[in-house]
Amino acid sequence: MDVKAFIQEMDRLAPPDIAEDFDAGKIGLIVEGAPEFDTICCALDATPAVVNEAIRLKVGMLVVHHTPLWSPVTSLTGPTASLMREILSARMNVWVMHTNFDHAEEGVNDALAELLSLTDTIPLTLGLVGTCTITPAEISRRLGCPLRIWGDPGSFRRLAVIAGSGFDPEFLREAKEKGADTVLSAELKHSVMRSAPLPCIEATHYALEAPAMRRLAARRGWHYIEDEPRLKTVL
């Protein structure tokens, strides 16, 4: 496949102009490799394990949700240098769709709603609210991760889902205004939890966003490279 044709296809799927401002310069083709390729793989993060597996599979385009280059690069040293050396040596392209894929139709939060069987959904600034008929235990099973529940959600019905780090006070207030009685997201801070207007169900960042990348790979015939963070819960 030609890189230019791939870019046009991805820009239709997740237009760059719907990304958050902080993603400027961090989405799209962030590493340029060979101009033509045959194999495309997908992952949540461009970790060393993912990159090594992509090289083994002779991947020409690696599509990820999170860029491996978060900050402006003024020097290439340490782990970043090692990662870029492997990618560039393999002439591998790296394509990033972050908040543009969060906001896109059929994107990250839509995939999460599908996985959790949410119905009657309405959009949030970042996320959505839908009717939930499954229990927290079933949510945990479907996500494949443990949950921490803050507050008492009781028999909640309208669940707000915000994939990634969505426990922002502004997002929580919006979720309540839109009729949510519980919020599911990741990376909840103590100070936010203490003032949250709704009960909060905390999953892992990976568990909330990986479903969209798996679904994208399945729909397009790509290979998804799993690299779930190691997590152990001690009671």
BELGIWO-V724285 format. One record per run of one state. SS is the DSSP state (alpha for helix, beta for strand, coil for the rest). FROM is the first residue (numbers start at 1). TO is the last residue. Records with the same first field share a line. If there is no record, write none. Layout:
SS->FROM-TO ; FROM-TO
This chain:
coil->1-1 ; 14-15 ; 19-20 ; 24-27 ; 32-35 ; 37-39 ; 46-47 ; 57-60 ; 67-77 ; 90-92 ; 97-98 ; 104-107 ; 116-118 ; 125-126 ; 132-135 ; 144-147 ; 151-157 ; 162-168 ; 178-181 ; 187-189 ; 195-198 ; 204-204 ; 221-222 ; 225-235
beta->2-2 ; 28-31 ; 36-36 ; 40-45 ; 61-66 ; 93-96 ; 119-124 ; 127-131 ; 148-150 ; 158-161 ; 182-186 ; 199-203 ; 223-224
alpha->3-13 ; 16-18 ; 21-23 ; 48-56 ; 78-89 ; 99-103 ; 108-115 ; 136-143 ; 169-177 ; 190-194 ; 205-220
